[in-house]
Amino acid sequence: MGLKRTLTLVLLLICPSMLAEPAKRIAILPTNSKFSDLENRVADGLTAQLAGSNGIAIIDRASIDKILKEQNFQNSDRSSLDTAARIGKLVGAGQIVLVQVVSASYTGHQETSGNTTKKIGTVVLQAHARVIDVETAVILGQPQSSFEDSAEISETTVKKGSNGISLGPYRKPPTATKSETTGSDPQVVQTNEITKAVDAVTKDLTTQLTKVLGTVPGEKAPVPLVAGIANGSVYINEGATSGIKAGDRFQIVRKVDVGLKDPTTGQPITENHNVCILVVSNVNDGSSSGNCQGGIPQSGDMAEPVHP
């Protein structure tokens, strides 16, 4: 009995704090620049590494692509803040991470020393991940990462030939110049170097993004709403699973249309009217009820917590 009571108390203490700040809904997308293939690889890598992180919920890429296709955004340039914010709202994200590869190249050159010539492949990759708040279209952070590495493709050693020699009856025949080459398939080396660059940049950006996203406030818990009145009690649509308990007090607020419209958006202008104070006396998992001191609430009124 003691253990059960302890566990119940722990859950009651933990649940409110968890529900007070839901996981941040993040969408990770490439900007569709000229390096779109590399951007997709980095974006997929960030999605895989950030998935499951505490306080972060990554929106499924397939679901995002489906919505973007329906809205004709799949091939658009997403680098502008307004476009990014619009996409974020469409997919239901609080923040959107735009992955952009600034520069990328793979070049080959030769290095000669004595009779040995080496073919070297060099990869360069620079990228950043811009974190944009969907609601305000403001940049919250822009982690950057760069990587450069070189790998030997092949090595060729030239062994020069010699002239023949005649000494009386003895004759040493001339030898031809020979070259010996060792190394790997150039395409394999290039593929491996690009993969190494993508992995390194992705890992670095993941570390930086984790820090940036850690400073971003989580989404606010939904405000409970009045469901209606039954058997003389006022019911709201949140209960024990949201951390509500008997004795909690809520200010019931109603949005009232003042008869004017916003000249910019055309939306009605409203103001909040306090209706009554609800004192919770009965709590279920998904609902709560109690008496309201003041006016008579209506379905859809907001129930704002009254803190001691």
Buried (B, 14 or more C-beta within 10 A) or exposed (E): EEEEEEEEEEEEEEBEEEBEEBBBBBBBBBBBBEBBEBBBBBBBBBBEBBEEBEBBBBBEBEEBBEBBEEEEBEEBEBEEBEBBBBBBBBBEBBBBBBBBBEEBEBEEEEEEEEEEBBBBBBBBBBBBBBBBBBEEBEEBBBBBBBBEBBBBBBBBBBEEEEEEEEEEEEEEEEEEEEEEEEEEEEEEBBEBBBEBBBBBBBBBBBEBBBEBBEEBEBBEBEEBBBBBBEEEBBBBBBBBEBBBEEEBBBBBBBEEEEEEEEEEEEEEEEEEEEBBBBBBEEBEEEBBBBEBEEEEBEEEBBBBEEEE
